């Protein structure tokens, strides 16, 4: 027997242990804090007057749309194509950011925070940002093991969390 855990999804690297439990639990805990602050106790209610409603709504809508689009494109890139070949995905949304699914979750939570100005909800959001960074780093170790220099080169040119705004083709031609 080996200590290496086989990936849940054939043809993919290892996931962080217990990801299937962590993600729904993080959502449940985040929304429990957000609902309690926004609708029950109203701890952050006094901050809603500092930012006009139109700006809060725009931030909420913009972040939620960004999260949905990012999540859909990354999910399609990862799970939409049925292929027996295991390859490093470096195009599409993965050309802009290395962990678009985790980022989409953080953006969705951030939209709710800004939409209601629930600053108490920043506490679990920061905890999840740190946790997701640890999860992503764990998964990247396996990708380095699988793809070696190819992944190291990809990691060097594509940001982990803050998506680049310049399309990869344009950026390549600018540096030439």
Backbone bond lengths (Angstrom), bond angles and torsions (degrees), N, CA, C in turn:
res aa  C-N    CA-C-N  psi(-1)  N-CA   C-N-CA  omega(-1)  CA-C   N-CA-C  phi
1 X - - - 1.458 - - 1.517 109.51 -
2 X 1.337 115.71 147.47 1.458 120.81 178.90 1.525 109.44 -111.39
3 X 1.342 115.09 160.55 1.462 120.62 177.30 1.512 112.13 -85.55
4 X 1.334 117.44 -9.80 1.457 121.17 -177.32 1.520 108.89 -77.53
5 X 1.322 114.32 123.25 1.453 120.35 178.65 1.525 109.05 -81.69
6 X 1.317 116.45 129.98 1.459 120.06 179.49 1.524 109.86 -71.53
7 X 1.330 117.37 144.65 1.456 120.07 179.05 1.518 111.52 -62.58
8 X 1.346 116.48 146.53 1.463 121.38 177.83 1.518 110.94 -68.36
9 X 1.324 114.91 -36.50 1.457 120.43 -178.68 1.525 107.50 -103.99
10 X 1.329 118.07 111.46 1.464 120.04 -177.80 1.526 111.18 -54.96
11 X 1.317 115.18 139.37 1.452 120.11 178.84 1.515 113.76 84.44
12 X 1.341 116.83 11.07 1.457 119.89 178.76 1.516 109.24 -129.13
13 X 1.333 116.41 162.03 1.459 121.86 177.11 1.523 110.66 -70.64
14 X 1.324 114.30 176.71 1.465 119.96 -179.10 1.524 111.11 -72.23
15 X 1.335 114.10 145.82 1.456 120.37 171.13 1.518 108.51 -92.81
16 X 1.312 116.09 159.57 1.453 121.56 172.65 1.527 107.81 -58.72
17 X 1.341 118.43 140.10 1.472 119.79 -178.94 1.535 112.17 -56.50
18 X 1.302 115.57 135.50 1.467 124.59 175.61 1.527 113.97 67.26
19 X 1.331 117.59 23.75 1.463 120.64 178.96 1.524 110.94 -56.43
20 X 1.327 117.19 -38.65 1.463 120.72 -178.80 1.520 112.13 -62.42
21 X 1.320 117.92 -26.09 1.463 120.93 176.81 1.537 111.02 -92.05
22 X 1.323 117.13 -35.56 1.466 121.59 -175.95 1.527 111.26 -64.96
23 X 1.325 117.79 -45.71 1.465 120.02 -174.20 1.533 112.84 -64.07
24 X 1.339 119.93 -48.77 1.471 117.38 177.83 1.529 112.90 -67.68
25 X 1.328 116.89 -33.99 1.462 120.06 178.04 1.526 110.18 -66.19
26 X 1.340 117.33 -40.91 1.467 119.63 178.57 1.522 110.41 -63.30
27 X 1.320 117.32 -40.07 1.463 120.52 178.20 1.527 110.60 -64.34
28 X 1.320 117.12 -45.56 1.472 120.69 -179.70 1.524 111.03 -61.42
29 X 1.330 117.26 -44.29 1.464 120.17 -179.46 1.525 111.81 -68.58
30 X 1.344 116.75 -42.31 1.466 119.34 178.47 1.529 109.81 -59.44
31 X 1.333 116.88 -50.49 1.462 119.16 -175.74 1.521 112.24 -69.74
32 X 1.319 118.60 -28.30 1.466 120.46 174.36 1.531 109.59 -63.38
33 X 1.333 116.71 -47.45 1.474 120.45 178.39 1.519 110.00 -63.30
34 X 1.323 117.20 -45.81 1.458 121.54 -177.98 1.531 111.28 -61.35
35 X 1.330 117.25 -46.54 1.472 121.33 -179.74 1.529 110.75 -64.74
36 X 1.337 116.56 -44.57 1.462 119.36 179.55 1.525 111.15 -61.19
37 X 1.329 116.85 -41.55 1.464 119.67 -179.89 1.527 111.54 -72.99
38 X 1.331 116.86 -45.15 1.467 120.62 -173.08 1.518 113.95 -76.02
39 X 1.327 117.80 -34.13 1.465 119.71 -170.78 1.528 115.45 -121.85
40 X 1.327 118.29 -20.66 1.464 119.51 -176.32 1.530 110.54 -103.23
41 X 1.315 117.20 -63.68 1.461 120.73 -174.83 1.529 113.63 -92.37
42 X 1.318 117.24 -28.99 1.454 121.64 177.02 1.523 114.74 63.31
43 X 1.328 116.92 35.89 1.464 120.46 -179.93 1.527 111.97 -56.49
44 X 1.310 117.44 -38.59 1.467 121.23 -175.48 1.523 112.66 -96.41
45 X 1.319 117.39 7.72 1.459 121.61 -176.01 1.527 112.99 -56.61
46 X 1.313 117.30 -35.02 1.467 120.51 -177.14 1.535 112.27 -66.04
47 X 1.343 117.78 -17.71 1.469 120.41 -178.09 1.524 113.01 -85.98
48 X 1.319 117.81 -14.75 1.462 119.65 -176.75 1.517 112.33 -63.97
49 X 1.328 118.50 -28.41 1.462 121.75 -179.67 1.519 113.64 -73.54
50 X 1.327 118.01 -18.03 1.464 120.70 -178.25 1.522 112.60 -75.26
51 X 1.310 116.83 -25.70 1.462 120.89 -178.83 1.533 107.68 -119.77
52 X 1.329 117.65 122.38 1.470 120.22 -179.05 1.541 111.64 -56.24
53 X 1.323 114.25 147.15 1.467 120.23 -178.62 1.521 112.84 -54.53
54 X 1.334 116.98 -40.28 1.458 119.88 -177.08 1.536 110.82 -62.63
55 X 1.317 117.64 -36.76 1.472 120.90 178.50 1.523 109.92 -71.37
56 X 1.326 116.57 -42.44 1.473 119.91 178.43 1.531 110.70 -61.67
57 X 1.318 116.43 -43.36 1.466 120.62 179.99 1.529 110.10 -65.40
58 X 1.340 116.14 -42.77 1.471 119.91 179.03 1.525 110.81 -62.20
59 X 1.339 117.74 -43.57 1.466 120.93 177.27 1.526 110.79 -61.85
60 X 1.327 116.17 -45.25 1.454 120.35 179.60 1.529 111.07 -59.72
61 X 1.326 116.67 -52.60 1.470 121.38 -177.49 1.531 110.24 -63.10
62 X 1.328 117.25 -45.89 1.464 120.53 -179.34 1.517 112.75 -61.26
63 X 1.316 116.54 -45.18 1.473 119.88 -179.94 1.528 111.70 -68.46
64 X 1.326 117.04 -39.47 1.470 119.52 179.76 1.531 111.44 -67.42
65 X 1.328 117.29 -42.03 1.471 120.05 177.33 1.526 109.77 -63.79
66 X 1.328 116.76 -43.84 1.470 120.27 178.20 1.521 110.89 -59.47
67 X 1.324 116.12 -43.27 1.464 120.61 -179.74 1.525 111.38 -63.64
68 X 1.316 116.61 -43.55 1.471 120.83 -178.98 1.529 110.33 -65.25
69 X 1.323 116.88 -47.63 1.470 120.67 -178.76 1.527 110.15 -62.78
70 X 1.319 116.81 -47.14 1.463 121.47 179.27 1.529 110.85 -60.00
71 X 1.323 116.11 -44.83 1.460 120.28 179.34 1.521 112.66 -63.91
72 X 1.331 116.92 -43.78 1.468 120.41 -179.41 1.528 111.96 -65.30
73 X 1.332 116.48 -46.02 1.471 119.51 -179.54 1.532 111.66 -64.65
74 X 1.316 116.90 -40.69 1.467 118.12 -179.50 1.521 111.17 -72.16
75 X 1.327 117.00 -37.53 1.466 119.48 177.62 1.525 110.38 -63.50
76 X 1.319 116.53 -41.68 1.470 120.44 178.22 1.524 110.83 -63.22
77 X 1.335 116.72 -42.26 1.468 119.96 -179.54 1.526 111.02 -65.01
78 X 1.316 116.90 -36.68 1.468 120.68 -177.17 1.524 113.24 -82.30
79 X 1.324 116.41 -43.87 1.465 119.48 -169.39 1.523 114.67 -117.88
80 X 1.338 118.05 -7.78 1.457 120.79 -174.54 1.511 114.92 -78.20
81 X 1.306 116.70 -32.88 1.459 120.68 -177.25 1.521 109.09 -97.24
82 X 1.290 115.68 122.09 1.471 120.19 176.94 1.516 108.59 -86.11
83 X 1.316 114.93 113.36 1.456 119.76 -178.09 1.516 109.19 -141.19
84 X 1.304 115.10 140.14 1.453 119.70 176.69 1.528 110.62 -80.72
85 X 1.315 115.35 -17.21 1.455 121.03 -176.63 1.531 109.84 -87.50
86 X 1.309 116.58 130.77 1.452 122.99 178.16 1.515 108.04 -95.32
87 X 1.347 116.67 113.97 1.455 119.09 -177.76 1.524 109.97 -136.95
88 X 1.307 115.15 158.00 1.456 121.72 178.68 1.521 109.01 -75.86
89 X 1.311 116.78 125.46 1.461 121.65 179.60 1.522 107.73 -89.80
90 X 1.329 116.52 115.90 1.462 121.05 -178.82 1.522 111.97 -126.35
91 X 1.327 117.39 5.16 1.457 119.71 -179.64 1.524 109.72 -111.12
92 X 1.323 115.87 -177.06 1.457 120.41 -178.68 1.523 110.54 62.22
93 X 1.306 116.44 -139.16 1.463 121.01 -178.07 1.532 111.45 -64.90
94 X 1.331 116.86 -25.36 1.463 120.88 179.56 1.531 112.74 -74.23
95 X 1.321 117.92 -7.67 1.460 121.19 173.48 1.533 110.73 -82.24
96 X 1.329 116.87 -13.45 1.457 121.89 -177.85 1.524 113.02 -103.72
97 X 1.330 116.41 -33.78 1.468 121.28 -177.26 1.527 107.99 -154.90
98 X 1.347 116.60 143.97 1.467 120.20 -174.03 1.523 114.31 -79.97
99 X 1.322 118.79 -23.08 1.467 120.72 -175.68 1.526 111.38 -131.01
100 X 1.334 116.53 64.06 1.465 119.27 -174.48 1.526 114.79 -65.42
101 X 1.326 118.99 -30.71 1.470 118.99 179.35 1.523 111.46 -67.82
102 X 1.314 117.38 -47.25 1.468 119.82 177.44 1.525 110.31 -63.24
103 X 1.328 117.06 -41.12 1.456 120.87 179.51 1.528 110.72 -62.77
104 X 1.328 117.54 -38.51 1.464 119.63 179.67 1.526 111.34 -63.10
105 X 1.315 117.42 -36.14 1.473 120.58 177.51 1.525 109.56 -66.44
106 X 1.322 117.10 -45.77 1.469 120.20 -179.88 1.526 111.36 -63.52
107 X 1.337 117.64 -38.44 1.469 120.56 177.93 1.526 111.30 -66.29
108 X 1.327 116.97 -39.45 1.468 120.27 178.63 1.529 110.31 -62.30
109 X 1.328 116.99 -46.52 1.469 120.29 177.93 1.526 110.51 -60.96
110 X 1.327 116.73 -42.62 1.461 121.27 -178.93 1.534 110.78 -62.56
111 X 1.323 116.77 -36.52 1.463 120.39 176.38 1.515 111.84 -59.33
112 X 1.329 116.88 -42.74 1.463 120.43 178.37 1.530 111.09 -66.78
113 X 1.324 116.50 -37.20 1.466 120.13 178.64 1.526 110.31 -62.46
114 X 1.345 116.69 -49.73 1.459 119.96 -178.76 1.530 112.06 -70.52
115 X 1.327 116.67 -34.04 1.460 119.71 179.76 1.517 113.08 -61.98
116 X 1.306 116.75 -35.80 1.465 120.26 -178.04 1.525 112.95 -111.23
117 X 1.356 117.02 -2.86 1.464 122.64 -175.88 1.532 110.93 56.64
118 X 1.317 115.94 37.56 1.469 122.06 179.83 1.523 109.14 -84.14
119 X 1.320 115.54 85.35 1.462 119.51 -177.26 1.523 112.33 -69.17
120 X 1.308 118.09 -22.71 1.465 120.98 174.60 1.529 109.42 -62.26
121 X 1.328 116.65 -32.76 1.469 121.63 179.60 1.519 112.44 -69.21
122 X 1.329 117.58 -13.17 1.462 119.59 175.61 1.525 111.32 -66.31
123 X 1.328 116.87 -26.92 1.470 119.90 -179.43 1.532 110.69 -61.90
124 X 1.351 118.93 -55.77 1.473 116.41 177.36 1.523 112.28 -65.99
125 X 1.344 118.18 -32.13 1.462 120.11 179.74 1.528 110.75 -60.87
126 X 1.320 117.18 -45.09 1.474 120.77 178.50 1.528 109.97 -63.59
127 X 1.328 116.81 -42.18 1.478 120.38 177.67 1.527 110.55 -59.70
128 X 1.340 117.14 -42.50 1.463 119.99 -179.25 1.522 111.07 -70.96
129 X 1.328 117.85 -34.47 1.468 119.99 176.89 1.527 109.90 -61.51
130 X 1.329 116.82 -42.62 1.467 120.95 177.93 1.528 109.86 -66.98
131 X 1.329 117.19 -44.61 1.468 121.18 179.45 1.530 111.24 -62.08
132 X 1.334 117.40 -45.84 1.462 120.26 -179.83 1.523 111.01 -64.25
133 X 1.334 117.33 -33.74 1.458 119.79 176.35 1.529 110.30 -64.66
134 X 1.322 117.04 -41.84 1.473 120.48 177.03 1.531 110.63 -64.29
135 X 1.332 116.67 -41.61 1.460 120.96 178.78 1.526 110.44 -62.09
136 X 1.328 116.07 -45.74 1.467 120.70 -179.06 1.530 110.77 -64.59
137 X 1.326 117.16 -40.95 1.468 120.59 179.16 1.524 111.00 -64.07
138 X 1.319 117.16 -39.72 1.469 121.87 177.04 1.529 109.91 -60.26
139 X 1.330 115.78 -47.90 1.461 120.36 -178.56 1.532 111.26 -66.28
140 X 1.339 116.62 -34.91 1.466 119.65 178.68 1.521 111.84 -66.00
141 X 1.329 118.02 -34.07 1.471 120.51 176.62 1.526 110.17 -57.22
142 X 1.327 116.79 -42.02 1.454 120.58 179.40 1.527 111.08 -68.71
143 X 1.335 116.52 -37.03 1.466 119.54 178.74 1.521 111.17 -66.97
144 X 1.322 117.57 -34.84 1.471 120.39 174.81 1.526 109.32 -65.40
145 X 1.327 116.46 -40.99 1.465 120.49 178.52 1.532 110.79 -61.96
146 X 1.322 116.45 -40.88 1.465 121.06 -176.82 1.531 111.92 -76.72
147 X 1.336 116.94 -47.54 1.465 120.85 -171.30 1.524 114.26 -104.12
148 X 1.332 117.83 -12.36 1.464 121.76 176.47 1.512 113.79 59.11
149 X 1.336 115.85 -129.11 1.471 122.00 -175.06 1.526 112.55 -60.76
150 X 1.313 117.13 -30.94 1.464 120.13 179.87 1.537 110.00 -61.79
151 X 1.328 117.50 -42.89 1.463 119.68 178.68 1.525 111.10 -73.10
152 X 1.323 117.26 -37.47 1.467 120.84 178.93 1.528 109.98 -60.80
153 X 1.341 117.33 -41.10 1.464 121.54 177.39 1.533 110.17 -65.11
154 X 1.332 116.93 -44.04 1.473 121.96 177.67 1.528 109.84 -60.37
155 X 1.310 116.80 -45.99 1.466 122.26 -179.99 1.529 110.62 -61.48
156 X 1.310 117.20 -32.78 1.451 121.18 -179.97 1.519 114.39 -73.63
157 X 1.332 117.28 -23.55 1.463 118.37 -176.49 1.527 114.16 -109.77
158 X 1.341 117.82 -13.78 1.464 120.48 -179.41 1.528 108.83 -116.19
159 X 1.334 117.65 127.39 1.460 120.30 -177.70 1.531 112.62 -66.18
160 X 1.314 114.38 150.68 1.464 120.47 -179.02 1.530 111.23 -73.52
161 X 1.335 118.63 -43.91 1.465 121.02 -171.48 1.522 114.87 -124.95
162 X 1.305 118.70 -43.09 1.464 120.43 -175.98 1.528 107.79 -91.65
163 X 1.342 117.22 108.01 1.475 118.69 -176.04 1.524 111.74 -60.86
164 X 1.307 115.11 141.98 1.467 118.53 175.11 1.522 107.93 -74.70
165 X 1.318 114.78 148.02 1.458 120.15 -176.50 1.516 112.57 -94.06
166 X 1.335 116.59 -23.19 1.465 120.72 179.92 1.523 108.09 -87.24
167 X 1.332 117.53 127.05 1.477 118.98 177.46 1.521 111.39 -56.30
168 X 1.324 117.38 146.01 1.460 121.39 -176.53 1.517 114.44 -54.61
169 X 1.346 119.29 -39.31 1.461 121.29 -179.02 1.524 109.74 -64.97
170 X 1.328 117.48 -42.82 1.447 122.00 179.37 1.517 110.11 -64.77
171 X 1.329 116.68 -42.81 1.461 120.84 -179.24 1.525 110.36 -63.67
172 X 1.332 117.38 -39.83 1.465 121.27 179.70 1.527 110.18 -64.09
173 X 1.342 116.41 -42.64 1.469 119.12 -178.82 1.530 111.03 -71.32
174 X 1.335 118.32 -29.14 1.453 121.34 177.67 1.518 112.01 -68.62
175 X 1.345 115.99 -34.56 1.462 119.33 -177.72 1.529 112.13 -83.61
176 X 1.325 117.99 -9.63 1.474 120.83 -179.78 1.508 111.75 -80.74
